[in-house]
């Protein structure tokens, strides 16, 4: 039995038309979707407010009052836009000044304050005692070292003063603050030695306060008298006058009237000025008072002295310690002092000192 093939006319047809319509419909839907999304995006962007800044140059005509020359007057005037205003400059801030550092230890700070008060009052011995105590408590404090430098400089011990200033200088600005610049200036400028004026002058007086004397409060002065090189000096014309002052129980400064309380002695007579100076030793003793006299008239203690160097009938040099005693010097023609010379306070008795020296000089033998 032979099979029959279907003819092309009788074979089933594919739905080509339906598929084409379906594809076209999908394409149209896609385009509509894309167009809707684009419209939505543009709508959202249109809601954002934008600010556009534009610089519009403004032409300003500048009138020139008069041309200096014919050549310049023939030039055309060119109008240019104005220059933008200058930017306001910020005010320059002044640098913060560097301050001196505070003493870290409270006890050392109190010692430094007390030492300053003693230095201003002229009591260099007390000032050194206070500062040495502060130094033991705060060995690396710049303020303590600087104050020690000031005290030793005023006393004329320049090598010790320079050592303390050098210590402050080595600490730098970070460690010493404003004291660094002050110490640097001290080391840079050096120290000025007092200049001698005239034939004779008083050198630095050395003061020793003997607190262990049983006969009363005793003070020993060593007064160097210097002679200028090449000057001829008549020994019989040289004299030194020492005026002592005490503080009484009321706080008043009173000049000593009883000259028997002081004993004067030249250390190396006769005068030859071999080393340029001769020393006068003055021992001043305040005898103790009984309780009844002290209760009635008040106590008394050593305050200071004024030393006047005479050559003949002329005053050659004067030293007052403390310095406020200079106002108590008797009115007389006073020569210009040889410089601001401060005394030196000693911790031990001067050599050749007799502890058993009586208050009154011995009577001459008959």
ABEGO torsion letter per residue (X at the ends): XBBBBBBAAABBBBBAAAAAAAAAAAAAAAAAAAAAAAAAAAAAAAABBBBBBBBBBBBBBBBBABBABAAAAABBBBBBBBBBBBBBBBBBBBBBBBBBBBBABAAAAAAAAAAAAAAAAGBAAAAAAAAAAAAAABAABAAAAAAAAAAAAAAGBAAAAAAAAAAAAAAEAAAAEAAAAAAAAAAAAEBBBBBBBEABBBBBBBBBBBAABAAEBBBBBBBBBBBBBGBBBBAAABBBBBBBBBBBAAGBBBBBABAAABBBBBABOBBAGAAGBBBBBBBBBBBBBBAAAAAAAEBBBBAEBBBBBBBEABBABBBBOBAAAAAABBBBBBBBBAEBBBBBBBABBBBGBBAABBABBBBBBX
